[in-house]
């Protein structure tokens, strides 16, 4: 399974995702791709790189124990098969025989290990390839990149520099390319100059397209391509914004198909559904004039995705709680709306977007709590 990326509340990359034509030109909603340290979704290919590092450490300890067992067997006076060379992983003649060795039945006589019997059929043979389960240079670099990306602005810049260098050596790696797209979106978020923002956004989008030609089954590639695609909408014509709105949904749905337990993807799809339901009659007519089938969704569909995101990762995103409340308001369920507004109110404020969300939550509570 390819390596993924963790989402942490303290690592924020605000991106605009253009969905469809709206009253001001395009309906753009802000989304924070939050890198967390222990996600139920985001590697979903979950934390695979780090898991491999932990596994490698575990294997090293196991190898030491096996060496001790091998020495014990060699000096115990019993017959021992010579360990087969060139096998990739530790192996034993059978599971029952392995358990008989490690269970400690004869620990009084042999320090916790059973003296091997004289019959070849019961001899334990254990081998290790010294290179088995070792992280490659690229894999180790990706561990470092993800750690840096979850840190400060300086850490993110170092991660970007590393990825540029890795791209020169591993230009065909989807894991490098989608991470570089993500890194460019983080730079896009912190850039104020319009021309630089546009350049960063389209670089990220182009890398996303290339990464998908390499691996169409990468959930992260679909996810970050969609985010870059939506962010580029602020630089496009109305017609192109609408086209990209359809593409956005297509790639988010594909990411969700590949990784159904990704809370951030559920939130993104929920936002698309919600914004579509908010289209006015005039806006729908504009979309219908450009495309045979105008976008269609419902508040209930949006609510389903927001609730699933919350179920997968409770409290992961202040705005997710707000949009759950907004859906209930649209359905005139003010009791549940108030409940979720109060939950949102209690969630921490980590950035400017959270402060904006907090203001809206407070205003809505004043309006609907009396109900």
Number of C-alpha atoms within 10 A of each C-alpha: 10 16 24 26 29 26 26 19 19 15 23 24 20 21 24 22 27 28 28 30 24 23 10 7 15 22 23 22 16 16 22 21 24 20 22 19 18 13 21 18 25 26 23 23 22 21 23 19 24 19 12 18 17 12 14 16 14 11 18 16 11 13 18 11 12 16 14 12 18 17 11 17 22 16 11 14 12 13 17 20 14 12 15 11 10 10 13 13 14 15 16 16 14 14 10 10 15 17 12 17 21 14 13 15 14 15 14 10 11 14 11 15 20 21 20 20 15 12 11 12 11 19 22 23 17 22 20 19 13 12 10 14 16 16 15 10 8 15 20 15 18 24 20 16 24 24 18 19 27 23 17 13 16 11 16 22 18 16 25 23 15 18 23 17 13 18 17 9 12 15 15 15 15 25 24 27 27 29 27 26 29 28 24 26 28 26 21 25 19 14 14 10 9 11 11 12 21 18 14 23 28 20 18 30 26 16 25 28 21 19 27 19 13 15 15 15 14 23 30 31 30 26 24 27 28 28 30 29 28 27 29 25 26 17 15 14 13 18 17 13 26 26 18 22 24 15 17 27 18 15 21 24 21 19 24 21 13 17 20 17 22 25 29 27 26 27 25 29 23 28 23 26 23 22 20 24 17 16 19 12 9 11 19 19 13 17 22 13 11 12 13 8 10 17 18 10 15 16 21 17 15 25 23 18 23 30 20 18 26 20 13 19 17 13 17 21 24 24 24 29 27 24 25 25 29 24 23 20 18 13 12 11 15 20 16 16 26 25 17 22 27 18 16 26 20 12 16 14 17 13 13 10 17 18 14 12 21 22 13 16 26 14 12 18 21 12 11 15 14 9 10
